[in-house]
Amino acid sequence: MGFAVSQLTSQSIIAQKADLESRITEITNELMNLSRESADITTKQQIECQNYINQDDDPVAAIEYVNSEAFQSKYQALLARIHVKEQQLNVEKQQAETKQKMLATQQDGWQKLTENNIKDGFTYAQ
């Protein structure tokens, strides 16, 4: 009976670890997408700056405007939202990795118990 319990528990732990690994992969993909979004926003900001400077008759005033808080705030707000999402995902990823390590430790314990049960089961006749 002990063998069956340890085997079922080990299988349950393996399934939980697989679920966590899948979630970590999803989080990593979401983080990559957020990085792309951030890069796209920065590129869009640079293009808009260049277009504004090229279209304005007074290049000094144009440069001052594109460096102003009014111009930058729109992009900073978008980047800040992405940064918050990245932080949340990083925390979730760390939690999943911690759970995965905990499950690996449990799995090792149950594996040793299973090995001991097998060893005890086959050494009773000696």
Rosetta constraint file for C-alpha pairs under 8 A:
AtomPair CA 1 CA 5 HARMONIC 6.36 0.50
AtomPair CA 2 CA 6 HARMONIC 6.17 0.50
AtomPair CA 2 CA 114 HARMONIC 7.96 0.50
AtomPair CA 2 CA 117 HARMONIC 7.02 0.50
AtomPair CA 3 CA 7 HARMONIC 6.11 0.50
AtomPair CA 3 CA 114 HARMONIC 5.89 0.50
AtomPair CA 3 CA 117 HARMONIC 6.09 0.50
AtomPair CA 3 CA 118 HARMONIC 7.32 0.50
AtomPair CA 4 CA 8 HARMONIC 6.08 0.50
AtomPair CA 5 CA 9 HARMONIC 6.06 0.50
AtomPair CA 6 CA 10 HARMONIC 6.02 0.50
AtomPair CA 6 CA 110 HARMONIC 5.86 0.50
AtomPair CA 6 CA 111 HARMONIC 7.55 0.50
AtomPair CA 6 CA 113 HARMONIC 7.01 0.50
AtomPair CA 6 CA 114 HARMONIC 5.86 0.50
AtomPair CA 7 CA 11 HARMONIC 6.17 0.50
AtomPair CA 7 CA 110 HARMONIC 7.89 0.50
AtomPair CA 7 CA 114 HARMONIC 7.03 0.50
AtomPair CA 8 CA 12 HARMONIC 6.16 0.50
AtomPair CA 9 CA 13 HARMONIC 6.20 0.50
AtomPair CA 9 CA 110 HARMONIC 7.38 0.50
AtomPair CA 10 CA 14 HARMONIC 6.17 0.50
AtomPair CA 10 CA 107 HARMONIC 5.86 0.50
AtomPair CA 10 CA 110 HARMONIC 6.26 0.50
AtomPair CA 10 CA 111 HARMONIC 7.12 0.50
AtomPair CA 11 CA 15 HARMONIC 6.24 0.50
AtomPair CA 12 CA 16 HARMONIC 6.25 0.50
AtomPair CA 13 CA 17 HARMONIC 6.11 0.50
AtomPair CA 13 CA 103 HARMONIC 6.23 0.50
AtomPair CA 13 CA 104 HARMONIC 7.96 0.50
AtomPair CA 13 CA 106 HARMONIC 7.71 0.50
AtomPair CA 13 CA 107 HARMONIC 6.38 0.50
AtomPair CA 14 CA 18 HARMONIC 6.20 0.50
AtomPair CA 14 CA 107 HARMONIC 7.65 0.50
AtomPair CA 15 CA 19 HARMONIC 6.26 0.50
AtomPair CA 16 CA 20 HARMONIC 6.23 0.50
AtomPair CA 16 CA 103 HARMONIC 7.84 0.50
AtomPair CA 17 CA 21 HARMONIC 6.10 0.50
AtomPair CA 17 CA 100 HARMONIC 5.74 0.50
AtomPair CA 17 CA 103 HARMONIC 6.74 0.50
AtomPair CA 17 CA 104 HARMONIC 7.80 0.50
AtomPair CA 18 CA 22 HARMONIC 6.19 0.50
AtomPair CA 19 CA 23 HARMONIC 6.28 0.50
AtomPair CA 20 CA 24 HARMONIC 6.09 0.50
AtomPair CA 20 CA 96 HARMONIC 6.02 0.50
AtomPair CA 20 CA 97 HARMONIC 7.64 0.50
AtomPair CA 20 CA 99 HARMONIC 7.91 0.50
AtomPair CA 20 CA 100 HARMONIC 6.59 0.50
AtomPair CA 21 CA 25 HARMONIC 6.22 0.50
AtomPair CA 21 CA 100 HARMONIC 7.84 0.50
AtomPair CA 22 CA 26 HARMONIC 6.30 0.50
AtomPair CA 23 CA 27 HARMONIC 6.14 0.50
AtomPair CA 23 CA 96 HARMONIC 7.71 0.50
AtomPair CA 24 CA 28 HARMONIC 6.12 0.50
AtomPair CA 24 CA 93 HARMONIC 5.85 0.50
AtomPair CA 24 CA 96 HARMONIC 6.78 0.50
AtomPair CA 24 CA 97 HARMONIC 7.57 0.50
AtomPair CA 25 CA 29 HARMONIC 6.25 0.50
AtomPair CA 26 CA 30 HARMONIC 6.20 0.50
AtomPair CA 27 CA 31 HARMONIC 6.12 0.50
AtomPair CA 27 CA 89 HARMONIC 6.32 0.50
AtomPair CA 27 CA 90 HARMONIC 7.96 0.50
AtomPair CA 27 CA 93 HARMONIC 6.58 0.50
AtomPair CA 28 CA 32 HARMONIC 6.26 0.50
AtomPair CA 29 CA 33 HARMONIC 6.25 0.50
AtomPair CA 30 CA 34 HARMONIC 6.21 0.50
AtomPair CA 31 CA 35 HARMONIC 6.20 0.50
AtomPair CA 31 CA 86 HARMONIC 6.24 0.50
AtomPair CA 31 CA 89 HARMONIC 7.22 0.50
AtomPair CA 32 CA 36 HARMONIC 6.31 0.50
AtomPair CA 33 CA 37 HARMONIC 6.23 0.50
AtomPair CA 34 CA 38 HARMONIC 6.11 0.50
AtomPair CA 34 CA 82 HARMONIC 6.37 0.50
AtomPair CA 34 CA 86 HARMONIC 7.16 0.50
AtomPair CA 35 CA 39 HARMONIC 6.20 0.50
AtomPair CA 36 CA 40 HARMONIC 6.09 0.50
AtomPair CA 37 CA 41 HARMONIC 6.16 0.50
AtomPair CA 37 CA 82 HARMONIC 7.95 0.50
AtomPair CA 38 CA 42 HARMONIC 6.27 0.50
AtomPair CA 38 CA 79 HARMONIC 6.18 0.50
AtomPair CA 38 CA 82 HARMONIC 6.98 0.50
AtomPair CA 39 CA 43 HARMONIC 6.11 0.50
AtomPair CA 40 CA 44 HARMONIC 6.02 0.50
AtomPair CA 41 CA 45 HARMONIC 6.08 0.50
AtomPair CA 41 CA 75 HARMONIC 6.87 0.50
AtomPair CA 41 CA 78 HARMONIC 7.65 0.50
AtomPair CA 41 CA 79 HARMONIC 7.45 0.50
AtomPair CA 42 CA 46 HARMONIC 6.25 0.50
AtomPair CA 42 CA 75 HARMONIC 7.60 0.50
AtomPair CA 43 CA 47 HARMONIC 6.19 0.50
AtomPair CA 44 CA 48 HARMONIC 6.10 0.50
AtomPair CA 45 CA 49 HARMONIC 6.11 0.50
AtomPair CA 45 CA 75 HARMONIC 6.86 0.50
AtomPair CA 46 CA 50 HARMONIC 6.18 0.50
AtomPair CA 47 CA 51 HARMONIC 6.09 0.50
AtomPair CA 48 CA 52 HARMONIC 6.04 0.50
AtomPair CA 49 CA 53 HARMONIC 6.19 0.50
AtomPair CA 49 CA 66 HARMONIC 5.82 0.50
AtomPair CA 50 CA 54 HARMONIC 6.07 0.50
AtomPair CA 51 CA 55 HARMONIC 6.10 0.50
AtomPair CA 52 CA 56 HARMONIC 6.12 0.50
AtomPair CA 52 CA 62 HARMONIC 6.70 0.50
AtomPair CA 52 CA 66 HARMONIC 7.73 0.50
AtomPair CA 53 CA 59 HARMONIC 5.94 0.50
AtomPair CA 53 CA 62 HARMONIC 5.17 0.50
AtomPair CA 53 CA 63 HARMONIC 6.41 0.50
AtomPair CA 53 CA 66 HARMONIC 7.95 0.50
AtomPair CA 54 CA 59 HARMONIC 7.69 0.50
AtomPair CA 56 CA 62 HARMONIC 6.14 0.50
AtomPair CA 58 CA 62 HARMONIC 6.22 0.50
AtomPair CA 59 CA 63 HARMONIC 6.06 0.50
AtomPair CA 60 CA 64 HARMONIC 6.22 0.50
AtomPair CA 61 CA 65 HARMONIC 6.12 0.50
AtomPair CA 62 CA 66 HARMONIC 6.23 0.50
AtomPair CA 63 CA 67 HARMONIC 6.16 0.50
AtomPair CA 64 CA 68 HARMONIC 6.07 0.50
AtomPair CA 65 CA 70 HARMONIC 7.78 0.50
AtomPair CA 65 CA 71 HARMONIC 6.62 0.50
AtomPair CA 66 CA 71 HARMONIC 5.52 0.50
AtomPair CA 66 CA 72 HARMONIC 7.01 0.50
AtomPair CA 67 CA 71 HARMONIC 6.88 0.50
AtomPair CA 67 CA 72 HARMONIC 6.81 0.50
AtomPair CA 68 CA 72 HARMONIC 6.28 0.50
AtomPair CA 69 CA 73 HARMONIC 5.59 0.50
AtomPair CA 70 CA 74 HARMONIC 7.58 0.50
AtomPair CA 71 CA 75 HARMONIC 7.95 0.50
AtomPair CA 72 CA 76 HARMONIC 6.08 0.50
AtomPair CA 73 CA 77 HARMONIC 5.97 0.50
AtomPair CA 74 CA 78 HARMONIC 6.57 0.50
AtomPair CA 75 CA 79 HARMONIC 6.14 0.50
AtomPair CA 76 CA 80 HARMONIC 5.90 0.50
AtomPair CA 77 CA 81 HARMONIC 6.34 0.50
AtomPair CA 78 CA 82 HARMONIC 6.51 0.50
AtomPair CA 79 CA 83 HARMONIC 6.11 0.50
AtomPair CA 80 CA 84 HARMONIC 6.25 0.50
AtomPair CA 81 CA 85 HARMONIC 6.40 0.50
AtomPair CA 82 CA 86 HARMONIC 6.14 0.50
AtomPair CA 83 CA 87 HARMONIC 6.20 0.50
AtomPair CA 84 CA 88 HARMONIC 6.28 0.50
AtomPair CA 85 CA 89 HARMONIC 6.15 0.50
AtomPair CA 86 CA 90 HARMONIC 6.03 0.50
AtomPair CA 87 CA 91 HARMONIC 6.25 0.50
AtomPair CA 88 CA 92 HARMONIC 6.27 0.50
AtomPair CA 89 CA 93 HARMONIC 5.98 0.50
AtomPair CA 90 CA 94 HARMONIC 6.12 0.50
AtomPair CA 91 CA 95 HARMONIC 6.22 0.50
AtomPair CA 92 CA 96 HARMONIC 6.20 0.50
AtomPair CA 93 CA 97 HARMONIC 6.14 0.50
AtomPair CA 94 CA 98 HARMONIC 6.11 0.50
AtomPair CA 95 CA 99 HARMONIC 6.21 0.50
AtomPair CA 96 CA 100 HARMONIC 6.08 0.50
AtomPair CA 97 CA 101 HARMONIC 6.27 0.50
AtomPair CA 98 CA 102 HARMONIC 6.25 0.50
AtomPair CA 99 CA 103 HARMONIC 6.09 0.50
AtomPair CA 100 CA 104 HARMONIC 6.16 0.50
AtomPair CA 101 CA 105 HARMONIC 6.32 0.50
AtomPair CA 102 CA 106 HARMONIC 6.33 0.50
AtomPair CA 103 CA 107 HARMONIC 5.93 0.50
AtomPair CA 104 CA 108 HARMONIC 6.19 0.50
AtomPair CA 105 CA 109 HARMONIC 6.36 0.50
AtomPair CA 106 CA 110 HARMONIC 6.19 0.50
AtomPair CA 107 CA 111 HARMONIC 5.94 0.50
AtomPair CA 108 CA 112 HARMONIC 6.21 0.50
AtomPair CA 109 CA 113 HARMONIC 6.26 0.50
AtomPair CA 110 CA 114 HARMONIC 6.07 0.50
AtomPair CA 111 CA 115 HARMONIC 6.17 0.50
AtomPair CA 112 CA 116 HARMONIC 6.10 0.50
AtomPair CA 113 CA 117 HARMONIC 6.09 0.50
AtomPair CA 114 CA 118 HARMONIC 6.17 0.50
AtomPair CA 115 CA 119 HARMONIC 6.06 0.50
AtomPair CA 116 CA 120 HARMONIC 5.94 0.50
AtomPair CA 117 CA 121 HARMONIC 5.87 0.50
AtomPair CA 118 CA 122 HARMONIC 6.29 0.50
AtomPair CA 119 CA 123 HARMONIC 6.17 0.50
AtomPair CA 120 CA 124 HARMONIC 6.44 0.50
